[in-house]
Amino acid sequence: MLRDQPEWTDDAIKTAMRSGNERHVKLGKPIPVHIVYLTSWVDDKGGMHFADDIYGYDAKQARAQAQATLPSRKSTN
């Protein structure tokens, strides 16, 4: 991501990472980032795992899915 910025050598990157200080660096072009929030998943052995939904997203998603799958009501008049 920083190869077009000559000041960011491998050593400079390692030093910044180990400094313990947050640093903002402007990138030359945007990088797509996908944030995934899972409250259930299957591990490599097929075991199912569940975690608390601390943000309440599961209920919000369930409501949205229920509304999207309701049959449309057509007037019979």
ABEGO torsion letter per residue (X at the ends): XAAABAABBAAAAAAAAAAGBBBBBBBABBBBBBBBBBABBBBAAGBBBBBBBAAGAAAAAAAAAAAAABBBBBBAX
